[in-house]
Amino acid sequence: MSTVTLLLATAVSAQSSVASLNKDIRNDRKEESEIKKEKRMERREIRKLEGREVSYQAKQAFYTDFGNVPAGRWMRTGNFDEVLFTKDGHLMKAYYDYDANLVGTTSRKIFADIPMNAQRFIDKNYKGYSKEKVVLFDDNEPNETDMILYGEQFDDADNYFIELKKDNKAIVLQVNTSGQVSFFKQLKQ
């Protein structure tokens, strides 16, 4: 009888420990989620660049980031210093933020370059649309500055952007590297 009582007491104690542990895990996940949300809100504000001239620091950072690659055309937009260049035979564009840190690069791709599950999803759900331009945004992970493409800000992560057209309608889909597809923007014709 005492053995049964001891086993029951141990089982009850273990169940309460598991319940307590599960509660702690849920609280930790909630706290982690809130911290990530706060970080995102802190970095949402992309600082506008002042003046019309590309910064000297951005030009120097370019050569540090890409080596002795000839820079093509530099330009300053509202939020980034941008440079077109060719690396390994591929035309690319690099984006530098207010602090002359590399945000990421874009390069042209083809539809076959996106993950296969995304290709199937797009073919199934966007029948009749022609596949136009495909752009890969390659994020510079150490820099937490968000990116702006097609006039829309998005979280800094590697993504493909696919322009689709049908009749008088043009849209952009966003595809992450796992192949998840989401609507990004309706383009004006």
FENMO-V375179 format. One record per residue. RES is the residue in one letter. NEAR is the number of other ideal C-beta (glycine too) atoms within 12 Angstrom. Layout:
res=(RES & RES)
near=(NEAR & NEAR)
This chain:
res=(M & S & T & V & T & L & L & L & A & T & A & V & S & A & Q & S & S & V & A & S & L & N & K & D & I & R & N & D & R & K & E & E & S & E & I & K & K & E & K & R & M & E & R & R & E & I & R & K & L & E & G & R & E & V & S & Y & Q & A & K & Q & A & F & Y & T & D & F & G & N & V & P & A & G & R & W & M & R & T & G & N & F & D & E & V & L & F & T & K & D & G & H & L & M & K & A & Y & Y & D & Y & D & A & N & L & V & G & T & T & S & R & K & I & F & A & D & I & P & M & N & A & Q & R & F & I & D & K & N & Y & K & G & Y & S & K & E & K & V & V & L & F & D & D & N & E & P & N & E & T & D & M & I & L & Y & G & E & Q & F & D & D & A & D & N & Y & F & I & E & L & K & K & D & N & K & A & I & V & L & Q & V & N & T & S & G & Q & V & S & F & F & K & Q & L & K & Q)
near=(7 & 8 & 9 & 10 & 11 & 12 & 13 & 14 & 14 & 14 & 14 & 14 & 14 & 14 & 14 & 14 & 14 & 14 & 14 & 14 & 14 & 14 & 14 & 14 & 14 & 14 & 14 & 14 & 14 & 14 & 14 & 14 & 14 & 14 & 14 & 16 & 15 & 13 & 16 & 20 & 14 & 14 & 21 & 19 & 15 & 27 & 20 & 14 & 25 & 12 & 12 & 12 & 14 & 26 & 25 & 15 & 20 & 32 & 23 & 19 & 26 & 34 & 21 & 17 & 29 & 26 & 12 & 11 & 22 & 15 & 28 & 18 & 16 & 25 & 21 & 25 & 23 & 20 & 24 & 37 & 37 & 34 & 37 & 24 & 28 & 19 & 23 & 11 & 10 & 19 & 21 & 30 & 35 & 43 & 42 & 41 & 36 & 24 & 19 & 29 & 28 & 34 & 42 & 36 & 33 & 33 & 27 & 24 & 27 & 16 & 29 & 15 & 22 & 32 & 24 & 15 & 17 & 31 & 24 & 16 & 21 & 34 & 20 & 13 & 17 & 27 & 12 & 14 & 22 & 18 & 30 & 23 & 24 & 28 & 33 & 32 & 38 & 28 & 27 & 26 & 15 & 13 & 27 & 25 & 32 & 31 & 40 & 29 & 35 & 26 & 16 & 21 & 22 & 28 & 28 & 30 & 25 & 27 & 37 & 39 & 40 & 43 & 32 & 32 & 21 & 18 & 11 & 10 & 18 & 24 & 30 & 35 & 37 & 34 & 37 & 24 & 20 & 17 & 21 & 19 & 30 & 24 & 20 & 29 & 22 & 19 & 24 & 11 & 11)
